[in-house]
Amino acid sequence: MNLNPIVNPAFQFQQVIHNPLGFLTALLNSLYSNDFYIESMIGTLGWYNYLYKPIIYVMYLLVFAYVIREIASNKKKIFPPYIVLSLFLVCAAVYFSIFLILYFLFTPVGYSQVLGAQGRYFLPLIPFVLLLIRELFISFDRKKIE
């Protein structure tokens, strides 16, 4: 049962097949349009109508930056390059899949943004992204030294 007659997953799938650039444009528009993903990852109250004060979001981002710095301070690589590449590809595939599924199921056909995505959907990716960032910092630091 389709509650919104504008949302049609079958037709949306045909649009993606025939015009993949339209989906990529919608994906990029959703990423650059607002900071809702960060706000909804950290937390919003009610039906997304009560936000924390901006200082709370800044503090979370500062703690996140501190964690990245501490993780990168250990100069020993954990994974070989093929594992790092595999981890990156898996994270990118999960990220892309979340947006693709929401594009099919929640976004009106031909809309310029992907609707329905929330920051909480990306929370399971954070530990893996931290590992990737750590490995990249170490790789860039070694190249700088050499």
Buried (B, 14 or more C-beta within 10 A) or exposed (E): EEEEEEBBBEEBEEBBEEEEEBBEEBBEEBEEEEEBBBBBBBBBEEEEEEBBEEEEBEEBEEEBEEBBEEBBEEEEEEBEEEEBEEBBEEBEEBBEEBBBBBBBEBBBBEBEBBBBBBBEBBEEBEEBBBBBBBBEBBEEEEEEEE
